[in-house]
Amino acid sequence: MSIEEKATAAQENLESKFSKLGTGKYGRIIKMCRTPSTEEYKRSLLIVAAGLAVLGVVGFGIYWLMSYLPGYF
């Protein structure tokens, strides 16, 4: 089997998997999907950024406590 035949077989296999994408058990959900509006995107971005900042502050607080607190004991 030549490289060209292998590539063609791989492409056909991949295309057959993607052709079933809208008809499987998640097909109804995929058909309902839409692109978020600018307002929805900004709101999601703000929430994710706030969560990331809180996580960073908590991590830094734990790091600071673990590096300076053992010196007092």
N, C-alpha and C positions, 0 to 999 in steps of 0.2 A: 504494500500500500504506500503510495507516494505521499509526500508532504501536502500536495495539493488536495488529494482525496481526503486526507485526515482533516485538513482545514475546512473543507466543504462539509464533511460529516459533523464536525464540531459546531459549525455555524448553523446547520439545519437542526441540530439538537437544541441549541440555544434558542433559535427562533420558535421551535415548537413549544418550549417551556414558556416563552413570553406570550405566545398566542393564546395560551390558556389562562393568562393572568386575570382577565376580566370576567371569566366564567366560573372560577373556583369559589371557594367558600368566602373569600374576601372581595369578590367582584362587586357586590352591592355597596360595600364601604368605599371602594376605590372610585366607583361611579359617582358617589355623593361628595367626594373631595373637591375642594376648590382652593384657589389661591387666596390667602388672607388679605384683607384690606390693609391699607397703610396704618390705620388706627390700631387694628388688631396686632399687626406686626410690632408697632412701637410699644404697645402695652406688654406684649410677651417679652420683648427685649428688655424692658425696664424691670420686669419681675425676675427674669433670669439674672440680670446684672446685680440686682439687690441681693438675691440669694447667694450669688458667687461672692459678693463683698462680705456678707455675713459669715459665710463659711471661711473666708480668708481671715477675718478678724478673730473668729473662734480658734482657728488653727494657730494664729500668731500668739494668742493668749495662752494656749496650752504650751506652746514652745517656750514662751517667756517664763511661765511658771515652772516648767521642768528644768530650765537652765539656771534660774536664780533661786528657786525655793530650796533645793537640796543643800545649798550653802549655809542655810540657817540651822540645819540639824546636826 
